[in-house]
Amino acid sequence: MPSTIPFVALEQAIIAACAQRCIPFDTHTANYFVKFGDSWCFSTEAMMQQKFASVAQRNPSAPRVPVVHHIFQHEHLTYAIIESIETIQVSTDIFLRKVAAAVLWLRRQPVLPGVVLGPLGSGRAWHAIFKNKYAPAVSTLQRRQPGLAEINIAGEPLVLTQSDMDPSNFAVDATGCPVIFDFGEIGWLPQSLANFTLLRTSCFATAVSVCVFGDDLDSVAASSNLDSMCAVKTYLGTGFKSNLGLDENGNPAP
């Protein structure tokens, strides 16, 4: 439901509060959470959260995504005024099932027009396999390197993925609905990269994968792409250029 709070009139007060790191913001009629960051990266995050909060609101069975009420820029920073959601503690078993439901909902979202890899807008794809976590700004990720196993992901479907599978990026609200926080590392990735996130990045992600894949877990985990990606991650982290040695068109750089 659209808010009646005149957020534009509050922008200067929000800027001042954020300068003092006073992130929770009370308008005396409601509580909001203010998040901000450098526009080159945070504007994309705010756009993604705003989009999928809207998508989730239209589907009663969807997880909850905190509504982004207002986005504005000041100097080099972008600010977002976000709905504050009350969360509850649940058992580990229930929490894993709720997170899995949120992950599955993300994976069912279609690729939006204009997206090639990563989030909406001009943001770059984020994944643990890449050097410094960000994918190179190229139109293709096909690259063969002597000594590394070939990975075939060119024809795979793109899957909307939370690449940072940390428990703090999820919660359960007072009604028992799963909540998705932090869209900074959410974007569309080839299916093998999405599966790698769940199976090879953390103990928490691996526990969630049991609920996500169910009876198909063993077959998904048996993919040769997973071991190859481990080797690529190690290789990229020990000296290979972050752009994979490619130019902006995906061709070998001179």
C-alpha positions as CSV (number, residue, x, y, z in Angstrom):
1,M,0.0,0.0,0.0
2,P,1.5,3.4,-1.0
3,S,2.6,5.5,2.0
4,T,1.2,9.0,2.6
5,I,4.5,10.2,4.2
6,P,6.0,13.0,2.2
7,F,9.4,11.5,1.9
8,V,10.8,14.2,-0.4
9,A,10.4,16.7,2.4
10,L,12.4,14.4,4.7
11,E,15.4,14.1,2.4
12,Q,17.7,16.6,4.1
13,A,16.9,15.2,7.6
14,I,17.7,11.8,6.3
15,I,21.0,12.9,4.8
16,A,21.9,14.5,8.1
17,A,20.9,11.4,10.1
18,C,22.9,9.1,7.8
19,A,26.0,11.4,8.2
20,Q,25.8,10.5,11.9
21,R,25.1,6.8,11.0
22,C,21.6,7.1,12.5
23,I,20.1,4.6,10.1
24,P,16.7,3.8,11.6
25,F,14.4,6.7,10.9
26,D,11.3,7.5,12.9
27,T,8.6,9.8,11.3
28,H,6.5,9.6,14.4
29,T,3.8,7.7,12.5
30,A,5.9,4.8,11.3
31,N,9.4,3.3,11.5
32,Y,11.6,3.0,8.4
33,F,15.1,1.8,7.7
34,V,17.4,4.0,5.6
35,K,20.1,2.4,3.6
36,F,22.6,4.3,1.5
37,G,25.8,3.8,-0.4
38,D,27.9,4.9,-3.4
39,S,25.6,5.3,-6.4
40,W,27.7,3.3,-8.7
41,C,26.7,0.1,-6.8
42,F,23.9,0.9,-4.4
43,S,21.5,2.4,-7.0
44,T,21.2,-1.0,-8.7
45,E,20.6,-2.7,-5.4
46,A,17.8,-0.2,-4.5
47,M,16.3,-0.7,-8.0
48,M,16.3,-4.5,-7.6
49,Q,14.7,-4.4,-4.2
50,Q,12.0,-1.9,-5.3
51,K,11.2,-4.1,-8.3
52,F,10.9,-7.4,-6.4
53,A,9.1,-5.9,-3.4
54,S,6.4,-4.9,-5.9
55,V,6.4,-8.4,-7.5
56,A,6.1,-10.0,-4.1
57,Q,3.2,-7.8,-3.0
58,R,1.1,-9.1,-6.0
59,N,1.5,-12.7,-4.9
60,P,0.1,-13.8,-1.5
61,S,2.3,-16.9,-1.5
62,A,5.6,-15.0,-2.2
63,P,8.2,-14.3,0.4
64,R,8.2,-10.8,1.9
65,V,10.6,-8.2,0.5
66,P,10.8,-4.9,2.4
67,V,9.1,-2.2,0.4
68,V,11.3,0.6,-0.9
69,H,9.2,3.7,-0.3
70,H,11.6,6.3,-1.8
71,I,15.0,6.5,-3.5
72,F,17.0,9.7,-4.0
73,Q,20.5,10.8,-4.7
74,H,22.7,13.4,-3.0
75,E,26.2,14.0,-4.3
76,H,27.8,10.6,-4.9
77,L,25.4,8.7,-2.6
78,T,22.0,7.0,-3.2
79,Y,19.6,6.7,-0.3
80,A,16.7,4.3,0.0
81,I,13.9,4.6,2.6
82,I,12.8,1.0,3.3
83,E,10.0,-0.7,5.2
84,S,11.1,-1.9,8.6
85,I,9.9,-5.5,9.2
86,E,9.5,-7.1,12.6
87,T,11.1,-10.6,12.5
88,I,10.9,-13.6,14.9
89,Q,13.3,-16.3,15.9
90,V,12.5,-19.8,14.7
91,S,14.2,-23.2,15.0
92,T,17.1,-23.9,12.7
93,D,15.1,-26.6,10.8
94,I,12.2,-24.2,10.2
95,F,14.5,-21.4,9.2
96,L,16.3,-23.5,6.6
97,R,12.9,-24.4,5.0
98,K,11.8,-20.8,5.0
99,V,15.1,-19.7,3.3
100,A,14.7,-22.5,0.8
101,A,11.2,-21.3,-0.1
102,A,12.6,-17.8,-0.6
103,V,15.5,-19.1,-2.8
104,L,13.0,-21.2,-4.9
105,W,10.8,-18.1,-5.4
106,L,13.8,-16.1,-6.7
107,R,14.8,-19.0,-9.0
108,R,11.3,-18.9,-10.5
109,Q,11.4,-15.2,-11.5
110,P,11.8,-14.7,-15.3
111,V,14.7,-12.8,-16.7
112,L,13.6,-9.2,-17.2
113,P,14.1,-7.4,-20.5
114,G,17.5,-5.9,-21.0
115,V,19.3,-8.2,-18.5
116,V,22.2,-10.1,-19.9
117,L,24.0,-11.1,-16.7
118,G,23.6,-9.8,-13.2
119,P,21.0,-7.3,-11.8
120,L,18.8,-4.7,-13.4
121,G,20.5,-1.6,-14.6
122,S,24.2,-1.2,-15.1
123,G,25.3,-3.3,-12.1
124,R,27.7,-6.1,-12.5
125,A,27.1,-9.7,-11.6
126,W,28.3,-10.8,-8.2
127,H,29.6,-14.3,-7.4
128,A,32.3,-15.9,-5.3
129,I,33.9,-17.5,-8.4
130,F,35.1,-14.1,-9.8
131,K,38.1,-12.3,-8.7
132,N,37.0,-9.5,-6.2
133,K,33.5,-11.2,-6.5
134,Y,32.4,-9.1,-9.5
135,A,32.1,-10.5,-13.0
136,P,34.0,-8.8,-15.8
137,A,32.1,-6.3,-17.8
138,V,32.0,-8.3,-21.0
139,S,29.1,-9.7,-23.1
140,T,30.2,-13.4,-22.7
141,L,31.9,-15.5,-20.1
142,Q,33.3,-18.1,-22.4
143,R,37.0,-18.4,-21.9
144,R,39.3,-21.4,-22.4
145,Q,42.5,-21.6,-20.4
146,P,45.1,-24.3,-20.7
147,G,45.2,-26.6,-17.7
148,L,41.7,-25.9,-16.6
149,A,38.7,-28.2,-17.2
150,E,36.2,-26.9,-19.7
151,I,33.0,-25.5,-18.3
152,N,30.0,-25.5,-20.5
153,I,27.4,-23.0,-19.3
154,A,26.8,-21.0,-22.5
155,G,23.4,-22.5,-23.1
156,E,22.1,-22.6,-19.5
157,P,19.1,-20.7,-18.4
158,L,19.7,-17.6,-16.2
159,V,18.5,-18.0,-12.6
160,L,17.8,-15.2,-10.2
161,T,20.3,-15.9,-7.4
162,Q,21.2,-14.6,-4.0
163,S,25.0,-15.0,-4.3
164,D,25.7,-14.1,-0.7
165,M,24.0,-16.9,1.2
166,D,24.5,-15.5,4.6
167,P,21.8,-16.1,7.3
168,S,21.5,-12.4,7.9
169,N,20.1,-11.9,4.4
170,F,17.0,-13.8,5.3
171,A,14.5,-13.8,8.1
172,V,11.0,-14.9,9.1
173,D,8.3,-12.3,9.9
174,A,5.7,-12.4,12.7
175,T,3.2,-14.3,10.4
176,G,5.8,-17.0,9.5
177,C,6.5,-15.6,6.0
178,P,10.1,-15.8,4.8
179,V,11.8,-12.4,4.3
180,I,14.5,-11.5,1.8
181,F,16.9,-8.7,2.8
182,D,19.8,-7.2,0.9
183,F,19.6,-7.2,-2.9
184,G,23.2,-6.1,-3.3
185,E,24.3,-9.6,-4.4
186,I,21.1,-10.7,-6.1
187,G,21.1,-11.1,-9.9
188,W,20.6,-13.5,-12.8
189,L,23.4,-16.0,-13.3
190,P,23.8,-19.2,-15.3
191,Q,22.2,-22.2,-13.5
192,S,25.6,-23.8,-12.7
193,L,26.8,-20.7,-11.0
194,A,23.5,-20.5,-9.0
195,N,23.9,-24.2,-8.0
196,F,27.6,-23.5,-7.0
197,T,26.4,-20.8,-4.7
198,L,24.2,-23.3,-2.8
199,L,26.5,-26.3,-2.9
200,R,30.0,-24.9,-2.6
201,T,30.1,-21.6,-0.8
202,S,29.2,-22.1,2.9
203,C,27.8,-24.6,5.4
204,F,24.6,-22.6,5.6
205,A,24.1,-22.5,1.8
206,T,24.7,-26.3,1.7
207,A,22.1,-26.9,4.4
208,V,19.6,-24.8,2.5
209,S,20.4,-26.7,-0.7
210,V,19.0,-29.9,0.8
211,C,15.6,-28.2,1.0
212,V,15.9,-26.6,-2.4
213,F,16.9,-29.6,-4.4
214,G,15.2,-32.4,-2.4
215,D,15.5,-35.7,-4.1
216,D,17.5,-34.2,-7.0
217,L,20.3,-33.1,-4.7
218,D,22.7,-35.9,-5.6
219,S,22.3,-35.4,-9.4
220,V,22.8,-31.7,-9.1
221,A,25.8,-32.1,-6.9
222,A,27.3,-34.6,-9.4
223,S,27.7,-32.0,-12.1
224,S,31.3,-31.8,-13.4
225,N,30.9,-28.0,-13.7
226,L,31.0,-27.7,-9.9
227,D,34.6,-29.1,-9.5
228,S,35.7,-27.1,-12.6
229,M,34.4,-23.9,-11.0
230,C,36.3,-24.6,-7.8
231,A,39.5,-24.8,-10.0
232,V,38.6,-21.6,-11.8
233,K,37.9,-19.8,-8.6
234,T,41.3,-20.7,-7.2
235,Y,43.0,-19.8,-10.5
236,L,41.3,-16.4,-10.7
237,G,42.2,-15.6,-7.1
238,T,45.9,-16.3,-7.6
239,G,46.8,-13.9,-10.3
240,F,44.6,-14.0,-13.3
241,K,43.3,-10.6,-14.4
242,S,39.8,-9.8,-13.1
243,N,38.5,-9.3,-16.7
244,L,39.6,-12.9,-17.6
245,G,41.9,-11.5,-20.2
246,L,39.0,-10.4,-22.4
247,D,37.9,-7.1,-23.9
248,E,34.4,-5.6,-23.6
249,N,33.2,-7.9,-26.4
250,G,34.4,-11.1,-24.8
251,N,37.4,-11.5,-27.2
252,P,41.0,-12.0,-26.0
253,A,42.5,-8.7,-25.1
254,P,45.6,-7.6,-26.9
